[in-house]
Amino acid sequence: MVHQLVADGIVKSWDLRQLLTDCYMTCSTGEIVGLLGRNGCGKSTMLQIVFGTLESEQCRVKVDGQLYRKPYKARDLIAYLPQGNFVPRHLKVADLVKLFPVSAVNAAKFLSNPRISQIQDLRISELSGGQERFVEIMLILHSSAKFILLDEPFNALDPIIKEEVIAIIRSHTHQGIILTDHDYTNVLAVSTRIMLLNEGALKQIQDLKELEWYKYLPENTILG
Ligand SMILES: Nc1ncnc2c1ncn2[C@@H]1O[C@H](COP(=O)(O)OP(=O)(O)OP(=O)(O)O)[C@@H](O)[C@H]1O
């Protein structure tokens, strides 16, 4: 069964500046929605509002028509990888699956990943920045949630690991994924649909040339 998340009428201001002006975002399971936009345009803000941890002037988040006021509190609904590191640093990698909502099957999959199994007995504080980010991405992707929000998943990862993460994200077709990252080439590579947050409005990108028209990319970046 395909599930659909709709975040409707997102309005958010900081002080006198209206950052998000009536944005409408959808994501179905099986989709990977790439959210692009310039620095400071409000991508992280939008993801936190959809997750439910940041208050907004207005936003209705519905999944399959049911309204959720605090989506993050609903069981198996939505998981969020924040921009900064979030796992407790004193814990061992193998113990994380006991703390986060991960099913037994998914815990086994998480631990059987070759990169994870190599470091499973180490504490988070003993990992490199890239290893820590990889662990966090894998943990969130292996949650039981129907929808996954990923804020800068490729940050700190080297090219080979980025490729692996792209393959893992693509394989999670039972979930709906919304991701944002400054590494736009990887966002374009992994996404099945692209949205651009531009001057407070969310634009559906049909033709990648539009990313130049909205001045997100320099002219002639997209060939053809
Ligand atoms: N707690 C806050 N108080 C005031 N302004 C804030 C707060 N949090 C974020 N902002 C402002 O909201 C704007 C959007 O921030 P946000 O982090 O959502 O942007 P972003 O598109 O994710 O940026 P980046 O691509 O640089 O990560 C920024 O101008 C930021 O200064």
The ligand as a MOL file (V3000), in Angstrom:
LIG
                    3D

  0  0  0     0  0            999 V3000
M  V30 BEGIN CTAB
M  V30 COUNTS 31 33 0 0 0
M  V30 BEGIN ATOM
M  V30 1 N 16.0130 30.0830 16.1450 0
M  V30 2 C 16.0760 30.9880 15.1670 0
M  V30 3 N 15.8720 32.3030 15.4170 0
M  V30 4 C 15.9260 33.2290 14.4480 0
M  V30 5 N 16.1790 32.9420 13.1570 0
M  V30 6 C 16.4160 31.6540 12.8390 0
M  V30 7 C 16.3630 30.6100 13.8220 0
M  V30 8 N 16.6070 29.4280 13.2150 0
M  V30 9 C 16.8130 29.7210 11.9070 0
M  V30 10 N 16.6950 31.0480 11.6960 0
M  V30 11 C 16.8470 31.7330 10.4160 0
M  V30 12 O 16.0370 31.1160 9.4500 0
M  V30 13 C 16.6820 31.1300 8.1900 0
M  V30 14 C 16.6070 29.7500 7.5800 0
M  V30 15 O 17.4210 28.8470 8.3220 0
M  V30 16 P 17.5180 27.3280 7.8760 0
M  V30 17 O 18.5510 26.6920 8.7320 0
M  V30 18 O 16.1710 26.7240 7.8370 0
M  V30 19 O 18.0270 27.4840 6.3690 0
M  V30 20 P 18.6190 26.3880 5.3880 0
M  V30 21 O 17.9780 26.6250 4.0610 0
M  V30 22 O 18.5050 25.0320 5.9550 0
M  V30 23 O 20.1350 26.8830 5.3670 0
M  V30 24 P 21.4950 26.1100 5.0250 0
M  V30 25 O 21.3530 25.6450 3.6100 0
M  V30 26 O 22.5270 27.1670 5.1700 0
M  V30 27 O 21.6400 24.9760 6.0080 0
M  V30 28 C 18.0870 31.6580 8.4010 0
M  V30 29 O 18.1360 33.0070 7.9730 0
M  V30 30 C 18.2700 31.5760 9.8950 0
M  V30 31 O 19.0760 32.6240 10.3660 0
M  V30 END ATOM
M  V30 BEGIN BOND
M  V30 1 1 1 2
M  V30 2 1 2 3
M  V30 3 2 2 7
M  V30 4 2 3 4
M  V30 5 1 4 5
M  V30 6 2 5 6
M  V30 7 1 6 7
M  V30 8 1 6 10
M  V30 9 1 7 8
M  V30 10 2 8 9
M  V30 11 1 9 10
M  V30 12 1 10 11
M  V30 13 1 11 12
M  V30 14 1 11 30
M  V30 15 1 12 13
M  V30 16 1 13 14
M  V30 17 1 13 28
M  V30 18 1 14 15
M  V30 19 1 15 16
M  V30 20 2 16 17
M  V30 21 1 16 18
M  V30 22 1 16 19
M  V30 23 1 19 20
M  V30 24 2 20 21
M  V30 25 1 20 22
M  V30 26 1 20 23
M  V30 27 1 23 24
M  V30 28 2 24 25
M  V30 29 1 24 26
M  V30 30 1 24 27
M  V30 31 1 28 29
M  V30 32 1 28 30
M  V30 33 1 30 31
M  V30 END BOND
M  V30 END CTAB
M  END
